[in-house]
Amino acid sequence: MKRTSIILLFATLLCSFAPPPDEQEALRQWTPAAVISDEAVKTCTLDSCFKAYPISDAIFKRMQGKSYKADCTIPRSSLRYLHVLHRNADGNSQLGELVCNASIAEDLLVIFRQLYELNYKIERIVLIDEYGADDERSMAANNTSCFNYRVVSGSKKLSKHAQGLAIDINPLYNPCLHLGTGKVEPSNAKAYATNRHKITNTKVPIIDKQDPCYQQFVQHGFTWGGNWLSVKDYQHFEKSKQILTNIKNKLPIKAKK
């Protein structure tokens, strides 16, 4: 009788720490943008919350005609689908997803895991396809995204996003400012484009050189759009083919002229 009571007590305690069934299902299915409790996070290993996968048929179906356009020259096999856990604007754990180039997949997993462990807030991370691969819509919603086969805004040159080698972090509060024209992308982010050191009304951190996000990406060989001259793309981090080749061959990285 005593043994039975102990077993029942143990089972009761175990159930009290278990997340609700909907959270368990969200984790199992990795439902993008699902908010889960810290108790739910404890039921899985962090390794399982930061993983890269080949692009499955189901994911590719979501991308076709949107981020993966009919004229896309990037092989599907060179891309990876990432699961990442992040803290949203309210500080809660949220399930995120990204498509990136396979060559930076491990970098991104390490960076996002470190940012999560630092409780760094990233409001939303879902595929840009949820916004019809419309960059303006995705940025306006403060959605963090990576791969999108498109040209650089205002040009005919393919963006690093088209190769899955660039990522935009919290783009609403870290917009792209064209210094020559004063154009701001997204258009609803003008208040966050200048005098950034005085901005205090954001739900998530402002990216600058003291910011953990900046520090993590730079440590992994990414360049920051906030350092550019004619354009200040505060949301943008990218890794060039030169840097990737140098890292692979263990060569020193040469500064751009």
DANORBEL-V349396 format. One record per residue. N is the residue number from 1. SS is DSSP state (h for helix, s for strand, l for the rest). OMEGA is omega in degrees with one decimal (none if undefined). Layout:
# DANORBEL-V349396
{{N & SS & OMEGA} {N & SS & OMEGA}}
This chain:
# DANORBEL-V349396
{{1 & l & 179.7} {2 & h & -179.7} {3 & h & 178.8} {4 & h & 179.4} {5 & h & 179.3} {6 & h & 179.1} {7 & h & 179.3} {8 & h & 178.4} {9 & h & 179.1} {10 & h & 179.8} {11 & h & 179.0} {12 & h & 178.9} {13 & h & 179.7} {14 & h & -179.9} {15 & h & -178.0} {16 & h & 178.7} {17 & h & -178.8} {18 & l & 178.4} {19 & l & 177.0} {20 & l & -178.4} {21 & h & -178.5} {22 & h & 176.5} {23 & h & 177.7} {24 & h & -179.9} {25 & h & 178.5} {26 & h & 177.5} {27 & h & -178.4} {28 & h & -179.8} {29 & h & -171.4} {30 & l & -178.9} {31 & l & -176.7} {32 & l & 177.6} {33 & l & 177.6} {34 & l & 176.9} {35 & s & -178.5} {36 & s & -179.4} {37 & l & 175.7} {38 & h & 176.3} {39 & h & 178.9} {40 & h & 178.7} {41 & h & -178.1} {42 & h & -179.5} {43 & l & 178.3} {44 & l & 176.4} {45 & l & 178.5} {46 & h & 177.2} {47 & h & -178.3} {48 & h & 179.3} {49 & h & 177.6} {50 & l & -173.9} {51 & s & 177.4} {52 & s & -178.6} {53 & s & 168.9} {54 & s & -179.5} {55 & l & -179.3} {56 & l & 177.8} {57 & h & -179.0} {58 & h & 178.3} {59 & h & -179.6} {60 & h & 177.7} {61 & h & 177.6} {62 & h & -174.8} {63 & h & -173.3} {64 & s & 180.0} {65 & l & 179.6} {66 & l & 178.1} {67 & l & 177.6} {68 & s & -173.6} {69 & l & -175.0} {70 & l & -178.2} {71 & l & -177.7} {72 & l & -178.5} {73 & l & -179.3} {74 & l & -179.7} {75 & l & 176.6} {76 & h & -177.1} {77 & h & -179.5} {78 & h & -179.5} {79 & s & 176.7} {80 & s & 176.2} {81 & s & -174.7} {82 & s & 165.2} {83 & s & 174.9} {84 & s & 175.7} {85 & s & 179.1} {86 & s & 173.1} {87 & s & -179.9} {88 & l & -175.6} {89 & l & 177.7} {90 & l & 179.8} {91 & l & -179.8} {92 & l & 177.1} {93 & s & -178.2} {94 & s & -178.6} {95 & s & -178.6} {96 & s & 179.6} {97 & s & 179.7} {98 & s & 165.7} {99 & s & -178.1} {100 & s & 172.8} {101 & s & -177.9} {102 & h & -176.3} {103 & h & 178.7} {104 & h & -176.6} {105 & h & -178.6} {106 & h & 175.9} {107 & h & -176.6} {108 & h & 178.6} {109 & h & 179.1} {110 & h & -178.1} {111 & h & -177.5} {112 & h & 176.2} {113 & h & 179.0} {114 & h & 179.1} {115 & h & 177.5} {116 & h & -179.3} {117 & h & 176.0} {118 & l & -177.9} {119 & l & 178.8} {120 & l & -174.6} {121 & s & 172.3} {122 & l & -166.7} {123 & l & -173.4} {124 & s & 176.0} {125 & l & 174.2} {126 & l & -179.9} {127 & l & 179.6} {128 & h & 176.9} {129 & h & 176.5} {130 & h & 177.0} {131 & h & -179.2} {132 & l & -176.3} {133 & l & 176.9} {134 & l & -173.9} {135 & h & -179.9} {136 & h & 179.9} {137 & h & -179.2} {138 & h & 179.3} {139 & h & -178.9} {140 & h & 178.3} {141 & l & -178.6} {142 & l & -179.2} {143 & s & 176.1} {144 & l & -176.6} {145 & s & -175.4} {146 & l & -173.7} {147 & l & 170.9} {148 & l & -177.7} {149 & l & -177.0} {150 & l & 176.9} {151 & s & 173.6} {152 & l & -179.3} {153 & l & 177.8} {154 & l & -179.6} {155 & l & 176.3} {156 & l & -178.2} {157 & l & 178.2} {158 & s & 177.4} {159 & l & 172.2} {160 & h & 175.1} {161 & h & -179.5} {162 & h & 177.5} {163 & h & -176.5} {164 & l & -177.3} {165 & l & 179.6} {166 & s & 179.8} {167 & s & 177.5} {168 & s & -175.5} {169 & l & 178.2} {170 & l & -169.2} {171 & l & 178.6} {172 & l & -177.6} {173 & l & 177.8} {174 & l & -171.3} {175 & l & 174.9} {176 & s & -178.5} {177 & s & 175.5} {178 & s & -171.9} {179 & l & -178.2} {180 & l & -175.5} {181 & l & -176.1} {182 & l & -179.8} {183 & l & 179.5} {184 & s & 176.8} {185 & s & -1.4} {186 & l & -173.5} {187 & h & 179.9} {188 & h & -175.5} {189 & h & -175.7} {190 & h & -178.9} {191 & h & -175.8} {192 & h & -173.8} {193 & l & -178.6} {194 & l & -178.4} {195 & l & -171.4} {196 & h & 179.3} {197 & h & -179.6} {198 & h & -175.8} {199 & l & -178.6} {200 & l & -172.2} {201 & l & 179.5} {202 & l & 178.1} {203 & l & -177.8} {204 & l & -175.8} {205 & l & 170.3} {206 & l & -178.0} {207 & l & 171.0} {208 & l & -174.3} {209 & l & 176.0} {210 & l & -174.9} {211 & l & 179.4} {212 & h & 179.2} {213 & h & 176.7} {214 & h & -176.0} {215 & h & 179.9} {216 & h & -177.8} {217 & h & 180.0} {218 & h & 177.6} {219 & h & 179.9} {220 & l & 171.6} {221 & l & 178.0} {222 & l & 172.1} {223 & s & -174.7} {224 & s & 178.9} {225 & h & 177.3} {226 & h & 178.8} {227 & h & -177.8} {228 & l & -173.9} {229 & l & -176.0} {230 & l & 178.4} {231 & s & 173.9} {232 & s & -177.0} {233 & s & -170.3} {234 & l & -178.4} {235 & l & -160.3} {236 & s & 170.9} {237 & s & -179.4} {238 & s & 177.3} {239 & l & -176.2} {240 & l & 178.4} {241 & h & 178.9} {242 & h & -179.5} {243 & h & 179.8} {244 & h & 179.6} {245 & h & 179.8} {246 & h & 178.8} {247 & h & -179.6} {248 & h & -177.5} {249 & h & 179.3} {250 & l & 177.7} {251 & l & 176.4} {252 & l & 179.8} {253 & l & -178.7} {254 & l & 177.7} {255 & l & 177.5} {256 & l & 177.6} {257 & l & none}}
